[in-house]
Amino acid sequence: MTTDLTHQPAHVQLQALDRREISSRELLDLHLDRIDASHVNAVITRDDEAAQAAAQAADERRARNEKRGTLDGLPLTIKDSFETAGLRTTSGAEDLADHVPARDADAVARLRHQGAVIMGKTNTPAYCQDLHTDNSLFGPTLNPHDPRHTAGGSSGGPAAAVAARLTPADLGSDLAGSLRLPAHYCGVYGLRPTHGLVPARGHIPRPPGWITSSDMVTPGPLARHPRDLDLLLDALTTPSPAENSPWRVNLPTARPAVGHLRVAVWAEDARCPVDRETADALATVEQALASAGADVRRTVGPVGFADSLRLFEQLLHATATATTDDEAGAAELAAARDLHEDDASPRATFLRHRTQTHRAWLRADEERLQFRGAWHRFFADAEHDFLITPAAPTAAIPAGTRSLMVDGIERSFFDQTGWANLTSHVGLPSLVMPVARNADGLPIGVELVGPTYSDRNLLALAEDLASLLGGTAGGI
């Protein structure tokens, strides 16, 4: 085989393994060679010896016709926020520079149980807390399409690795658009599954050894084709033996053909404007679906953008306080007490959310369930099969910048994830896919949103839409 196989999506690589056209060990070595030659700084930790042993074991299983699972022998990388047994896991933080876990995160264990060969870890900002992927341990990850632009964060290493064909797929995580924004910026497919389908135990943050995780963080796959996301979703929703679980998820797959779909499009909102090229890309998607016979309707969305964002930020800052030490927590409480009641600054809002009472959080959680109900009615009662929104206001912004320019007007830096965070706190499946490029050749994506547990139908829509648009695929 030639190195061209590394340019193929994961499902094609698995077919080649099944047909014995290449061994897992050979496929692994092809990817390791690409990593060696790469300059995007996406893969930051490797254990070639362990990966080669796992690939050899997969080859021996195939020789005995004892295939382990749906990913048997496929080399993958893992975001460095997920603990990997025997392989350094830092979450980009200096105080974890030498952390080598004894146990896999649950999502990683599920991938291994399905035969995946873990060949390395991909870069993330320290503790996944930035929209750029850069840290003092490993430096910045570069956007493979243009190193002058950001790969996004916090799953910038996974998205760049997939786009640069260093790996056929990666396991990322998403709390506040952390998976979907880099997928958009790097021009690959990224799925935030229905919240709760994929366990987050072993994801940092929280600290190593914690059982709990944020009530919004959701592990999910990144790849260059919707079928690859489907393969990984199957693996990620199949419990490993150590979980001792009797449950097996059977996600719905039946949906109307494209020509019978009812698709809502939330194209714009004054709270989070998009640039002209992004709007044009979304209009192209609308036209493609309408030309295929779909019922495409513009909508203002099932919830108020500003109200949804306010609630998301309240819940986000609350969940982030779990690991604050007592001294820091006391200091925040004192600072919050000293705020003037009329202070509406971002710092004041941040402190109030960080120090809110349990009663306030319970009320916010109740409001979250009310929002979730509004989304349910939007899909069920309003008869929408799917919703399409912008993935972000613009294509990838310049690397390192702390501002966002939308058609020459400066916006909040965090508007980059404004559209993604419409669904972050209500747990809906949300998929970002590439659909166009801007004048500078940078990818532009859209986000597909469906009702709870419609993950596989979203993947089918993405594949249909890619075909309608001329076979758009991730990578460079």
Salt bridges, closest charged atoms under 4 A:
ASP18 OD1 - ARG62 NH2 2.75
ASP18 OD2 - LYS67 NZ 3.24
GLU21 OE2 - ARG19 NE 2.76
ASP29 OD2 - ARG25 NE 3.47
ASP36 OD1 - ARG46 NH1 2.69
ASP48 OD2 - ARG46 NH2 2.71
GLU66 OE1 - ARG64 NE 2.96
ASP72 OD1 - ARG61 NH2 2.50
ASP80 OD1 - LYS121 NZ 3.32
GLU83 OE2 - HIS99 NE2 2.50
ASP104 OD2 - ARG112 NE 2.70
ASP106 OD1 - ARG103 NH2 3.86
ASP106 OD1 - ARG201 NE 2.94
ASP130 OD2 - ARG402 NH1 3.08
ASP146 OD2 - ARG148 NH2 2.81
ASP146 OD2 - HIS149 ND1 3.37
ASP174 OD2 - ARG180 NE 2.83
ASP174 OD1 - ARG192 NH1 2.92
ASP215 OD2 - ARG368 NH2 2.87
ASP228 OD1 - HIS11 ND1 2.81
ASP230 OD1 - ARG456 NE 2.69
ASP234 OD1 - ARG248 NH2 3.30
ASP234 OD1 - ARG456 NH2 3.56
GLU243 OE1 - ARG110 NH2 2.70
ASP280 OD1 - ARG276 NH1 3.49
GLU286 OE1 - ARG298 NH2 2.62
ASP295 OD2 - ARG297 NH2 2.87
GLU332 OE2 - ARG354 NH2 3.01
ASP342 OD2 - HIS340 ND1 3.79
ASP365 OD1 - ARG368 NH2 2.94
GLU367 OE2 - ARG310 NH2 2.69
ASP385 OD1 - ARG262 NH2 2.86
ASP415 OD1 - ARG271 NH1 3.27
ASP415 OD2 - ARG411 NE 3.07
GLU447 OE2 - ARG180 NH1 2.74
GLU463 OE2 - ARG227 NE 2.55
ASP464 OD2 - ARG255 NH2 2.31
